[in-house]
Amino acid sequence: MNKINTCKTCKTEYETMPEICSNCGFPFKGTDKEKSHFVAHQILKKNIIKTTKESIKKARTVLFLIGGFNILIPLFKYLNGQYDGIMLFLSIIIGLMFLLFGFTAKYKPFISILIPLSLLSIFYLLITIIDPTTLFNGIIWKFIFLGSMIYSLNSIIKSEKIKKESIHLSTKDYK
């Protein structure tokens, strides 16, 4: 009766022990140092994928906040006579767009975060060109909004690279 060899990281079973696992790359015939080094890197890679999931949730929250702010604040300004109907309409359209991107980021995170990040960056740039004093208005919010979306995109890129490198980790999902 043959002894079944099981990979320590992905649990793939082999009748004869290979040099490396064909699923995850675990070095069966490596030294203890090589094996522990491999396992440590696998844990780090799994954590990157897990962190990506959390960063997407934060980016979605930011998109929902931006969408909500773009609907509610102009609505109050309109009710107080500070906005006209056209400005209210445009603000609501923009707010609904950001809300839509917040919902779609769950399924298509990269593009659903990249497009609003681009739009928001262009908007902040145009507003600053038109009136440079607005650059510092709400600067903390601007950094939070842009920073969380940039961090999310960076995490998604890292996770995709990890998933391409490993068959085993390609099954891990961050969405």
N, C-alpha and C positions, 0 to 999 in steps of 0.2 A: 504494500500500500504506500502510495506516494504522499509525502508531507506537503500540505498546501502552504505556500509562502504568501503572506499578506503584507501589502505595502502599509507602512506605519502612518503615512499622511493621507492617502486617498482610499485605502482599504481595497484596492484591486487585488484579486487573487491570482496566483501563478502556480502551475504544477512544478515547473523548474524555475529556480531563482535567476532572474536576468541580472545584468550588470546594473541597469537603471530601470525604473518603472516607466513603462511606455505611456502611462496616463499623466503622471505628475513630475517625473524626472528624479524621483528619490534614488540616491546612489546605494543600492543594496550591497554592493561590494566595496563601498568606500570606507574610509576610516571612521572611527567614532566622531572625530572632529568634523569631518565632511558631512556626516549624517546630521549632527546637531546643528551645523551651520545651515544646511538645507532646510531643516524643520523651522529654524528661527526665521529664515527668509520667507517661508510659506506663511508663517503667522503674521509677519509684517505686511505681506501682500494682502492677506485676508482683511487685516485692519484698515488698509487703504481703501479697499472696496467698501467696507462697513462705514468708514468716514465719509465716503462719497455719497452714500445713501443719506446720511445726516445733513451733508452740505446741500444736497438737492432739496431736502425738506425746508431748510432755512431760506434758500433762494425762492422756493415757492411761496413761503410766507412773505418775503419781501415783495414779490410780484403781486400778491393779494393786497398787501398794504398800499403799494403804489396805486393799484387799481381802485381801491376803496377811497384813498385820499383824492384821486382825480375825479371821483364821482361826488363824494359828500361835501368837500370843501367848496367847489364851485356851486353846488346846489344851495348851500347856505348863503354864499355870496350873491347868488341870483335872487334868493328870497329877500335879502337885505337891500336889493337894488344896486349892488356893486358890479354885477355881471349882466351882460345882455344875453338874449336867447342863443345867439350864434356861439358865443364863448362857452355857454353851458352845454350846448349840443356837442361841440368839439371836445370838451373836457370829458363828457360822459362816454363818447366814442373811444377816446384814449384810455379811459379807465376800464371800459369793457374789454379792450384789447389786452391790457395787462392782466385782467382777471382770466381771460381765455388762455393766455400764456401760462399763468399759474396752474390752471387745470391740466393743460397739455404737457407741462414739464414732468408730470408723473410718468408719462408714456414715451415721450421723445425729449428727454431732458436737455441734451446738448443744444439743439436748434431752438427749443422753447426758452432757453436762457440766453443764448447768443443774440437772438433778434432783439429782445427787450433791452439787453445790455447795450447794444449798438444804438438803438433808438434813444435810450436815456442819455448815453454819452453825447450824442449829437444834440439832443435837446439842451443839456447843460452847457455845451459849447456855444450854441446859438444864443442862448439867454445871456451868457457871459459876454459875447461879442456885442449884443444889442445894448446891454447895460452891465458894465464890468462890476458895479457895486453888488450885483446879485450873486457873484461868485461865493461870497462868504455867508450869504443867507442860507441857513440850514446846512452848513458845510458838514456837520457831523452826520446828518441823515444821508447826505450825498455819498460820503465815504462808506457808511454802512451799506447802503443800497448797492453801490458799484462794487465795493469790496466783497460782499457776500456772493454776488453773481460771478465775479472773476474767480474767486476761490472755488466755487462750484464747478465752473468750466475746467479749471486746472485739475480738480479731483477727477472729473469725468475722463479727461485725457489720460491721466495716470492709470486709472482703472481699466480703460480700454486697452492700454499697452500691456498691462499685466495679464488681462484675459486673452490677448493674442499670443502671449508667450507660453501659456500653460493650458493644456486641454482640461486639466482638473479644475483650475480656477475660472475657466471660461463658463462654467456652469453657475458660478456665484453671480447673483444679480444685485445691483445697487438701485434698481428702480423701485 
